[in-house]
Structures are given as structure tokens and as C-alpha cells.
Amino acid sequence: MSGVNPHLETIEPWVSAGVRKLVPMTEVREVFPATFDEVATKAAQAGGTVIGPAYARYFGMPEDSVDVEIGFAINRPIAADDLVVTENPAVQAAVGTHIGPYELLEKSYAEVMPWLAQQHLKLADSMLEFYDSPPEVDPAQTVTRMVFPLA
């Protein structure tokens, strides 16, 4: 495997705030930036502070559309009617790291998926991508963690 480095690790407890949407695959690139802005604004209005990376939580395998929650790690639970706010407990997860533009992320998944199968792990019903680099980072250097919580 190249730089993906699949391994098991503990994801520490964190609070997430996001918006869950069913998004046509052809519109994913357009939906994410506006949704990130929406979540940051609504979280701040409810008294929350973005403290961690942006994330996408995927439910099921994408086909023509993807069921996804898009948001950020925040400092504490908040009450916000338009956001899905979750206190995520610590969890063991299989993790791989993609370095490079989002358009090449599929190649990193192609490396991680066989490793997951070889490990015979029981995975949870959703998986996450953590976007660890801020938007101004050169796309060739952006870091995306692919996180598969164990069931």
C-alpha cells in the first residue's frame, strides 16, 4: 500500500454538528462548500464553536445519490433545530489517510477496501471522512482521513 497506511485506532469522543442530506452524486462538489458555511453559521448562532475538522458521515454505499451528514466538530452540545448535533463516544475504527486532491480519493479507497476485507472487521453502519486540511492548503497536500468505526 502506498501512503494510505490503513490501521486500527481509537477515535476520541467528540461533538458533531451537521446537516444530513440526500445528494445526487453529480452535485456533491457543489453541495459541500455551501453546507459547511451553513453549519458553521448555525452552530455559532446556537452558541457553538467549530473546533475540529470538517467531516462527512456517509450512510450506506453511494449510488446515484449519497446519504450524507456534512458538518464540523464543535466545542459542546448545542440546541439547533436545523442541525444534527451528536455526542460521539470514543470508538475503535479502521483508518486510512489520503494525501492529495479529493478527485483522487477513490484511489485511496481502492487501497483501503481490500485491507478491510482481509481484517474481517465488523463495521458500523456509517463511515466518516475527516477533512484535516483547511481550504487554503494546496490540493496536492490536503489530508483526508477515511474512518470506518467498528460495530
MOZI-V196778 format. One record per residue. N is the residue number from 1. RES is the residue in one letter. SS is DSSP state (a for helix, b for strand, c for the rest). PSI is psi in whole degrees, 0 to 359 (NA if undefined). Layout:
N:RES:SS:PSI, N:RES:SS:PSI
//
This chain:
1:M:c:139, 2:S:c:218, 3:G:c:6, 4:V:c:325, 5:N:c:62, 6:P:c:140, 7:H:b:171, 8:L:b:140, 9:E:b:165, 10:T:b:126, 11:I:b:121, 12:E:c:159, 13:P:c:145, 14:W:b:159, 15:V:b:130, 16:S:b:149, 17:A:b:126, 18:G:b:180, 19:V:b:129, 20:R:b:131, 21:K:b:154, 22:L:b:113, 23:V:b:127, 24:P:b:138, 25:M:a:328, 26:T:a:347, 27:E:a:1, 28:V:a:313, 29:R:a:329, 30:E:a:328, 31:V:a:322, 32:F:a:306, 33:P:a:315, 34:A:a:322, 35:T:a:320, 36:F:a:315, 37:D:a:316, 38:E:a:314, 39:V:a:315, 40:A:a:318, 41:T:a:311, 42:K:a:324, 43:A:a:316, 44:A:a:319, 45:Q:a:331, 46:A:c:4, 47:G:c:9, 48:G:c:161, 49:T:c:131, 50:V:b:123, 51:I:b:351, 52:G:b:190, 53:P:b:159, 54:A:b:154, 55:Y:b:162, 56:A:b:128, 57:R:b:117, 58:Y:b:134, 59:F:b:114, 60:G:c:177, 61:M:c:131, 62:P:c:141, 63:E:c:244, 64:D:c:331, 65:S:b:161, 66:V:b:135, 67:D:b:111, 68:V:b:142, 69:E:b:126, 70:I:b:127, 71:G:b:209, 72:F:b:158, 73:A:b:136, 74:I:b:169, 75:N:c:335, 76:R:c:162, 77:P:c:142, 78:I:c:162, 79:A:c:112, 80:A:c:112, 81:D:c:327, 82:D:c:2, 83:L:c:149, 84:V:b:111, 85:V:b:125, 86:T:b:133, 87:E:b:101, 88:N:b:122, 89:P:c:167, 90:A:c:144, 91:V:b:144, 92:Q:b:140, 93:A:b:152, 94:A:b:132, 95:V:b:136, 96:G:b:152, 97:T:b:128, 98:H:b:128, 99:I:b:119, 100:G:c:183, 101:P:c:151, 102:Y:a:327, 103:E:a:339, 104:L:a:5, 105:L:a:326, 106:E:a:324, 107:K:a:324, 108:S:a:321, 109:Y:a:322, 110:A:a:335, 111:E:a:323, 112:V:a:320, 113:M:a:315, 114:P:a:323, 115:W:a:316, 116:L:a:316, 117:A:a:320, 118:Q:a:333, 119:Q:a:347, 120:H:c:46, 121:L:c:146, 122:K:c:113, 123:L:b:153, 124:A:c:175, 125:D:c:352, 126:S:b:161, 127:M:b:165, 128:L:b:153, 129:E:b:126, 130:F:b:126, 131:Y:b:92, 132:D:c:349, 133:S:c:140, 134:P:c:159, 135:P:c:333, 136:E:c:354, 137:V:c:142, 138:D:c:127, 139:P:a:329, 140:A:a:343, 141:Q:a:2, 142:T:c:147, 143:V:b:125, 144:T:b:123, 145:R:b:130, 146:M:b:117, 147:V:b:121, 148:F:b:93, 149:P:b:143, 150:L:b:147, 151:A:c:NA
//
